[in-house]
Amino acid sequence: MDSYDDRGVGGGHGRVAGPDSGTVPEPRTEPDPEPRTRLDPEPRTGLDPDPEPHAGPDVRTDPEPRTDPDPEPRRQPERGVGRAEPRAGMAGLSFPYQVVAAVALSVIGLVTCVQLAMVFLHVAPSNTLTKQHGKGIDEWVYPEFEQNWKLFAPNPLQQNIAVHVRAEIAGADGRRTTPWMNLSGEDGKAIRGNPLPSHVQQNELRRGWDFYLGSHDSQNRANGLRGTLSEQYIRRIVMLRLGEHDYGGTVERIQVRSEVRSVAAPPWSTEKISTKPSYRVLPWWTVAAADLPEGSADQKETDQ
């Protein structure tokens, strides 16, 4: 009777013994197949029929492996995420300091609004407010915030004004008077060719002289305290300029004058304008210790 090999069908090597074979077949020398994975099906022999599929309680098919990339790992919540962040600015201050800061900001805003309003009324044309409160506006504006222009009605300069000075010097050879020195001309020389001229060179002497003219009448009489203040300002400017020159003695008195020349008409104009100079000569001023620059030798001698 024919019989199969005791290893059975589908054994380790999958070989079947023939009916006339009396010996055990030799083992196969072929290399072992690649190791099977979980998803590889069971190898079949050529003699075994296809097994009928059946679903049993112990049979389980593994799903196909996922080829999509792993999702981003969940981040653990950082420590203190739920805590409130510290407040910045005024909100970070305590209540008393918030009150102080609010009051300070209110005062600064109020002063700024008053300053803008006063300067606007100062340069604006004459109106009801300026007529009723002109004195208060002038007290606020002068002398620190004075404006030399008028709103809606600019008046450009049509004259060249130069300020001259001469001094009376007391020296070893007696008293003598210096010739007139053009202070405005010296400022002009310092400005020409200078890409960044200083504010002093451009405006100190000019604004000081405008201040004097606005606070004096045609007879050089001061109009109140502003007139006296403008005289002191002019004397200090003059003595500061004279201190840059060596006259070989002590400056006892000074005299200031202005030279006014009208700007000539352009060539295409038919207007006839005289360019002859006109002078306004001020009286002699005696130099006092308050008129001298601080730290000068002349001031020390005067104080002694």
Sequence and secondary structure as in RCSB ss.txt:
>XXXX:A:sequence
MDSYDDRGVGGGHGRVAGPDSGTVPEPRTEPDPEPRTRLDPEPRTGLDPDPEPHAGPDVRTDPEPRTDPDPEPRR
QPERGVGRAEPRAGMAGLSFPYQVVAAVALSVIGLVTCVQLAMVFLHVAPSNTLTKQHGKGIDEWVYPEFEQNWK
LFAPNPLQQNIAVHVRAEIAGADGRRTTPWMNLSGEDGKAIRGNPLPSHVQQNELRRGWDFYLGSHDSQNRANGL
RGTLSEQYIRRIVMLRLGEHDYGGTVERIQVRSEVRSVAAPPWSTEKISTKPSYRVLPWWTVAAADLPEGSADQK
ETDQ
>XXXX:A:secstr
     TT TT SS     TT  S      S       TTS     SSS        TT         S       
   TTTTS     GGGGS HHHHHHHHHHHHHHHHHHHHHHHHHHHHHS S HHHHHHHHHHHHHHTTTT     
TT      EEEEEEEEEEEEETTEEEE   EEHHHHHHHHHTT SS  HIIIIIHHHHHHHHHHTB TT  B SH
HHHHHHHHHHHHHHHHHTTS  SSEEEEEEEEEEEEE    TT         EEEE   EE  GGGS TT HHHH
HHH 
